[in-house]
């Protein structure tokens, strides 16, 4: 495993609303990106989501921590995905912001 990919997204929703929107957004992402991404585990403990996903035959583990004014995504990627992760960081941030903006 390599260095974790960390993306932080600010919001003004409060913790509860941000968690609600993330849960809803993950359900949508699960269906919209099923050809590229498989979510194998999704466990919420309070305001923290621990997950295990796979993409292009590679598995990754991570977490999403929801705070009052920001969301922090941390994913530990295998070598192959880590090589392309920086290119996807803007897209991850954009999708996260869209998830938090939708009502």
RAUR-V902932 format. One record per residue. N is the residue number from 0. NEAR is the number of other C-alpha atoms within 10 Angstrom. Layout:
BEGIN
n->N near->NEAR
n->N near->NEAR
END
This chain:
BEGIN
n->0 near->11
n->1 near->13
n->2 near->12
n->3 near->17
n->4 near->15
n->5 near->14
n->6 near->16
n->7 near->15
n->8 near->16
n->9 near->14
n->10 near->17
n->11 near->12
n->12 near->16
n->13 near->13
n->14 near->17
n->15 near->13
n->16 near->15
n->17 near->23
n->18 near->24
n->19 near->13
n->20 near->19
n->21 near->22
n->22 near->15
n->23 near->14
n->24 near->17
n->25 near->15
n->26 near->11
n->27 near->13
n->28 near->16
n->29 near->14
n->30 near->11
n->31 near->11
n->32 near->11
n->33 near->12
n->34 near->10
n->35 near->11
n->36 near->18
n->37 near->18
n->38 near->18
n->39 near->12
n->40 near->11
n->41 near->13
n->42 near->11
n->43 near->14
n->44 near->8
n->45 near->9
n->46 near->15
n->47 near->17
n->48 near->19
n->49 near->17
n->50 near->17
n->51 near->17
n->52 near->17
n->53 near->16
n->54 near->14
n->55 near->11
n->56 near->10
n->57 near->13
n->58 near->17
n->59 near->19
n->60 near->18
n->61 near->18
n->62 near->19
n->63 near->21
n->64 near->19
n->65 near->24
n->66 near->18
n->67 near->16
n->68 near->13
n->69 near->17
n->70 near->24
n->71 near->15
n->72 near->22
n->73 near->18
n->74 near->21
n->75 near->19
n->76 near->22
n->77 near->16
n->78 near->13
n->79 near->13
n->80 near->20
n->81 near->19
n->82 near->11
n->83 near->10
n->84 near->15
n->85 near->12
n->86 near->10
n->87 near->12
n->88 near->14
n->89 near->12
n->90 near->11
n->91 near->16
n->92 near->15
n->93 near->13
n->94 near->14
n->95 near->21
n->96 near->16
n->97 near->14
n->98 near->20
n->99 near->23
n->100 near->13
n->101 near->10
n->102 near->8
END
